[in-house]
């Protein structure tokens, strides 16, 4: 295991659960804890480079508030994210992967050793999933591929990334349909305005859409919103 010290921020809605994760990591010689993902390490003024910064998020279920916070961590900071969850439904699993979460641990299996290994894997830019989640992910991706081959869109409750539009593209276009401008969308989704513009540009370029209205019309026609 690397001797590089990793800056780790722990996020959880339950203070006791957060304290438990922190207690597992506090005395690890390769970990420097911070209170928030944008704070400096508590043990040294040195700020580690992006490759050494990890955010650990602990949830029971990925409900709307937890999903918003997870997306903020994955998209708005330079931390690699480790998710500890009690359960994940298949649509939530694919959304989590699309958001860029590096490692997932089941809460009942999150021993100190497995947690530390996941933190190091995430810091190296590697992914780590429990075997049962890998099987579920492959099954779901297979369904999406079959859906694409027969030409039928698949949304599975609006969270599963389809081969036409990814979840964050759907989020942005849905808010455009509600009349929000770029600044309002960035505030709603905890993205930067540049990220919102980049998402739209990539979507319109890939699908050859002419403007925002065309993007909304496409999403409505294909059943994404």
N, C-alpha and C positions, 0 to 999 in steps of 0.2 A: 504494500500500500504506500502511496506517495507521502513524502514528508512535507509537501506543500500545505500551508495553512489555508483553510477554506472559510470564507466569510459566510455564515449561515443565519438567515432570519427565519423565525418560526411564527406561523400564522394559524390561529384557530379561534373559533367563536366561543369555545368553552375554555375559560382561564385555567381550570384544573388540568385539562388535556394538554394545553400548551405548556404548562409547568412540567408535566411529565416528560414531554419530548425534550424540553430544555435540560431537564435533569439527566437524560440519557447522553446528551451531547456536551454538557458544560465542561467536563473534565477530559474530553478527548484531546490529545495533544495536537491533532491536525485540524481542529475546528476553532474558529473565533466567532462567538455569538454576537449578533446585533439585535436591537429591539425591533427594528423595521427594515424592510428591504432597501430603504434609501439612507439608513444610518451608517456611520463608520463602525468598524469593529470595536468592541468594548475593551479589548486587552492591549491594543496597540493603535497608534495613530495612522499606521500604514493602511491604505485602502487597496485591497487586492485587485488585480485585473479581472475583467469580466469572466475569464475562464475559471476563476476560483470563487465565484459568488453563486450561492445556492439559496433558494427560498423553499422551506418545507411548509406545506399547507395540510392541515388536519381537518377532515370533515366526516360527518356521519353519512349524509347523502348530498349529492350535488344539486341542491335546490337553487332557486334563482339568485339569492344573495351570495351563496357560495360560488356559483358559476361566474357571477360578475367579478368577485374578488380574484378568482383563479385566472380569469381572462386578463384582469389588470396586471397581475403578477407576471403572467407569461408574455404579455405584449408590451407592457409599459416600463419594465425594468430590465436591467442587463443580467438578472439572475436566471439560472437554470432551475426549474421547478420540480420538486419531489412532492407527489400527492399521496397522502395516507387517507384511505377511505374505508368506511364500514361496508358500503355497497356501491356498485355502479351498474346502472342499466346499460344495455348495449348502445342505445343512442348517445348516452352520456360518455361512454367509453370512447367512441369515435370522435366526439366533440373534444374530449380531453386530449386525444392524440393530435387532432388538428390544431389545437391551441399551442402545441409545442411542449407539453409536459414531458420531462425526460424520464422520470421513473415513477412507478405506482407501487404502493405497498398496501396490502390488506391490513386494516387496523389490528385484527386479532393475531396477525403474523409479524407485526412490526417489533421484533426484538431489537435491543440496542445494536447488536452486530449487523442485522439486516438493514437497519436505518443508516448506520454509518457507511455500509457498503453502497447503499443507494445514493447517499450524499456524494461519495467519491465518484461513483459512476456518472452522476449528473454533472459534476464539476468537470469531468473529462469530456463532456458532450456525448456520452453514451446513454443508451436507453436500457431500462430494466423493468420488466413486467412479470407478474406471477404467471406460472404456466397455464392456469385456467383462463386467465385474461388473454393470453396469446391465442389460445384456441378459439375463444369467443370472437376476438378481433379478426382472425383469419376467416371464420365462418361468415361474419358480417360483411367483410370485404368481398367475399365470394358472391354473396347475394347482390351486392351493389354491381359487381361485374356482370352478372346474369341480367340484372335489370337494365344495364346499359346496352347489352347485346340485343335485347328484345325491344329496346326503344322506350321503355316505360320509366318515368322518373320515380325515385324512391326518396321519401323524406323522413319516414319513421318518426313522426311527431315534431319535425322541424329541426332536430338536432343533428341528424346524421349528415355528414358531408356528401353531397351527390357529385357525380362527375361533371355536372354543369356548373353548379355554384357551391362554393365552400361555405361553412357556417358563418364565418365573419362577413362574407360577401352578402349572404342573406340578411344578416343583422343590419348592415349598412343600407341595403336597398329597401328593407322594410321601413326603416326610419325616414328614408327619402320619400317613400309613399305616404308617410304620415305628415309630410310637409316640413321636416327639419332640414336646416342648412348644414354645411360642413362643420361649423363651430359647435352647433348643438349636438350633432352626431358624435363628435369627438368627446364632448362632455358626457353624453349618455353612455357611451361604450368604454370610456376611460382609455381612448386612443388619442394619439396626437392628431392634429389636423392633417399633417403630412401623411400619416398612416392611412387616414380615411381616403385622401386623394389617391394614394398609391393603390389601395384596394379597388377603388372604382376604375382607375386607369387599367389595372391588370385585368379586371373583369371585362371591361368594354373592349379591350384589345383582343382578348382570347375569344370572346363570343361575337366580335365584330358588331358591337352595339354603337349607335351613333351618339347618344347622349343619355342623361339621367332618366328622362322620360321613357326612352327605349329600354333601358335596364329594368325599370319598374314594370313595363309592359311584358317584357320577357319573363320576369319572375312570376308575374300573375298568370301568364299563359301556361307556363311549365309547372305551376302548382307549388312554387317555393314559398309564396306569401299569399 
